[in-house]
Amino acid sequence: MDKTIANLLTALAKASEVVIFTGAGLSADSGIPTFRDGATGLWANIDPEEVASIEGFRKAPEKVWAWHEAMRALFAKVRPNAGHEGIAALESLLPDARVTVITQNIDGLHQASGSTRVIEIHGSALRIRCHRHCGFVDPWQAGQSAPRQCPSCGALARPDVVWFGEALDEDVFSLAAEAAFDADIFFTVGTSAIIQPAASLPMAAKEYGALLVEINPHQTPFSEHANYSIRAGASEFFPALRKALAEE
Ligand code: NAD
């Protein structure tokens, strides 16, 4: 990894746009199971169609609400890990670059670790919103386990997350796409690169000229396209990069 980090330092010194695209693997070392690894914990014995889809919400909003409350309670207990912290530190270590985090995670750990420019393309389990998009968005209060109504228009309130089968928010995704197009270096971290349209971003970045760097302990569909595919956990790689940048 040392030689790769040395090459990345050279590229980072010239970069004005640095993008870090993250998925569930980044938060695994904080104690949040990834969807695919998680036959236990949050994802055990659940049918995603029942608890994380619009059809499930229409059929049984109480069940969907209760499952998300359990997820929110888990997120409230965990802390950012060295991967999140190393990513946040890039902002001060690269003063001449704009650092953008695009995340598929809904756990709020990037903001908790100090990243200031975070695009949450799958929303956040720390917020609720009006199901009809009337404009109502609110922080999720602890213990809020019963379905409640939107105070503005009376429709159902719901977790502010993108469920299976739902379209991404167009404005949010446009911001992410612009960052990908502008990127000089695009890190893809802890994602299996399967869920679309999120998974299109790294390839778009590469087509528009970015250096593509993958951080994942396992091979993914991106690995063969990446300029560097680094077989390491995020909480191992980003502290090493942070240390190397600080020592420069
Ligand atoms: P995924 O579960 O499909 O894949 C996780 C990837 O992370 C795998 O490729 C795995 O090899 C890798 N990984 C595991 N440990 C790692 C580590 N320490 N460092 C780096 N990589 C590691 O996750 P996904 O691609 O993000 O897609 C799942 C979807 O489920 C996402 O859309 C996300 O919104 C949602 N989800 C979110 C959370 C969260 O917010 N923390 C958790 C689970 C699922």
Boltz pocket constraint, residues with backbone or C-beta under 6 A from the ligand:
constraints:
  - pocket:
      binder: B
      contacts: [[A, 22], [A, 23], [A, 24], [A, 25], [A, 26], [A, 27], [A, 28], [A, 29], [A, 32], [A, 33], [A, 34], [A, 35], [A, 36], [A, 37], [A, 104], [A, 105], [A, 106], [A, 107], [A, 122], [A, 189], [A, 190], [A, 191], [A, 192], [A, 193], [A, 194], [A, 195], [A, 215], [A, 216], [A, 217], [A, 218], [A, 219], [A, 220], [A, 232], [A, 233], [A, 234], [A, 235]]
      max_distance: 6.0
